[in-house]
Amino acid sequence: MIEGMIGKKIAMTQIFQEDGVVVPVTVMQAGPCVVVQRKTKENDGYDVVQIGLVETRKKKVNKPLEGHFKKANVPPARILREFRLEGGATVNPGDKVLVSLFKDVEKVDVTGTSKGLGFTGVIRRHGFRGGAATHGSMFHRAPGSIGSSSFPSRVFKGMRMGGREGNRRVTVRNLRVMQVDEEKNLLVVKGAVPGPTGSTVIIRKAKGLKKGKN
């Protein structure tokens, strides 16, 4: 079996369990995906399978990519990702990868690009305490000293300062699978998933299961 698949974040909502407890969940469209290429260690140096997300919007491709998809006898896909195979599974170009992949899976790892927040200061970005908020302080949200002036007369690498926040690759691990809707290709997991609504996410079977409630 393939270790994961491509999906899209649809929305965040909540569901009620049988005991009346409200659980926050994220709804994702998991696939449908199609196998585009099978890479082997002999030919490519590593053993993976390349899959593409099937979408209603058609993608225009150049001639090399057109031949790549034509060789697999599949329509051009806008989003391509590579996944490893589990247990020596056998897949061929053109095979479908559906949300049923997670039917008997307890937890998954979801990777996405976090929301971009633009330029932020040290208080929001790093949790600095800041100075006194009283009148005449003149040190409300400043970072403080960033280095000595006489020696070494420079700012050390790694100094926590203001800068771009968000828009980074983030992986949230061990999200519990709450529901799998094979008819609508929907996967519902407990908790939050990185990225805005409509963003692309990578869903994999959880590797490092941790003890405790999730």
Residue pairs with C-beta under 8 A, 6 or more apart in sequence:
1 85
1 86
1 87
1 89
1 101
2 49
2 51
2 83
2 84
2 85
2 86
2 89
2 91
2 97
2 101
3 83
3 84
3 85
3 86
3 204
3 205
4 83
4 101
4 108
4 202
4 203
4 204
4 205
5 30
5 31
5 33
5 51
5 83
5 97
5 99
5 101
5 202
5 203
6 31
6 33
6 51
6 52
6 53
6 79
6 81
6 200
6 201
6 202
6 203
7 28
7 29
7 30
7 31
7 53
7 187
7 200
7 201
7 202
7 203
8 28
8 29
8 53
8 198
8 199
8 200
8 201
9 26
9 28
9 112
9 193
9 195
9 196
9 197
9 198
9 199
9 201
10 27
10 28
10 29
10 186
10 197
10 198
11 26
11 27
11 197
12 24
12 25
12 26
12 27
12 192
12 193
13 24
13 25
13 27
14 22
14 23
14 24
14 25
15 22
15 23
15 25
15 178
15 179
15 188
16 22
16 23
17 23
23 178
23 190
24 190
24 191
24 192
25 178
25 188
25 189
25 190
25 191
26 175
26 188
26 189
26 191
26 192
26 193
27 186
27 187
27 188
28 110
28 186
28 187
28 188
28 189
28 193
28 201
28 203
29 185
29 186
29 187
30 98
30 99
30 101
30 102
30 185
30 186
30 187
30 203
31 53
31 54
31 96
31 97
31 98
31 99
31 185
32 54
32 96
32 97
32 98
32 99
32 185
33 51
33 52
33 53
33 54
33 96
33 97
33 98
34 51
34 52
34 54
34 72
34 74
34 77
34 94
34 95
34 96
34 97
35 49
35 50
35 51
35 72
35 74
35 91
35 92
35 93
35 94
35 95
35 96
35 97
36 50
36 51
36 52
36 68
36 69
36 72
36 74
36 77
36 80
36 93
37 49
37 50
37 68
37 72
37 93
38 49
38 50
38 91
38 92
38 93
39 46
39 47
39 48
39 49
39 50
39 82
40 47
41 47
47 84
47 85
48 82
48 83
48 84
48 85
49 82
49 83
49 84
49 85
49 91
50 80
50 81
50 82
51 80
51 81
51 82
51 83
51 97
52 74
52 77
52 78
52 79
52 80
53 77
53 78
53 79
53 200
54 75
54 77
55 77
55 78
55 79
57 78
58 75
58 76
59 76
59 77
59 78
60 76
61 69
61 76
65 76
66 76
69 75
69 76
69 77
71 93
72 93
72 94
73 93
73 94
74 93
74 94
79 200
81 202
83 204
85 91
86 205
98 182
98 185
99 180
99 181
99 182
99 185
99 186
99 187
100 180
100 182
102 108
102 177
102 180
102 187
102 203
102 205
103 180
103 182
105 177
105 205
105 206
106 176
106 177
106 206
106 209
107 174
107 175
107 176
107 177
107 205
107 206
107 209
107 214
108 175
108 177
108 187
108 189
108 203
108 204
108 205
108 206
109 171
109 172
109 173
109 174
109 175
109 203
109 204
109 205
109 206
109 207
110 171
110 172
110 175
110 189
110 193
110 194
110 201
110 202
110 203
110 204
111 169
111 170
111 171
111 172
111 194
111 201
111 202
111 204
112 169
112 170
112 193
112 194
112 195
112 199
112 200
112 201
112 202
113 167
113 168
113 169
113 170
113 194
113 195
113 199
113 200
114 166
114 167
114 168
114 169
114 170
114 194
114 195
115 166
115 167
115 194
115 195
115 196
116 164
116 165
116 166
116 167
117 164
117 165
117 166
117 167
118 164
118 165
118 166
119 162
119 163
119 164
119 165
120 162
120 163
120 164
120 165
121 141
121 143
121 162
122 128
122 141
122 143
122 160
122 161
122 162
123 129
123 130
123 141
124 165
125 160
125 162
125 163
125 165
126 160
128 143
128 144
128 160
130 139
130 140
130 141
130 142
131 137
131 139
131 140
131 141
131 142
132 139
132 140
133 140
143 160
143 161
143 162
146 155
146 159
146 161
147 153
147 154
147 155
147 156
147 159
170 194
170 195
171 194
172 191
172 192
172 193
172 194
173 206
173 208
173 210
174 206
174 208
174 209
174 210
174 214
175 189
175 190
175 191
175 193
175 206
175 214
176 189
176 190
176 191
176 214
177 187
177 188
177 189
178 188
178 189
178 190
179 186
179 187
179 188
180 186
180 187
180 188
181 187
181 188
187 203
190 214
191 214
193 201
194 201
195 201
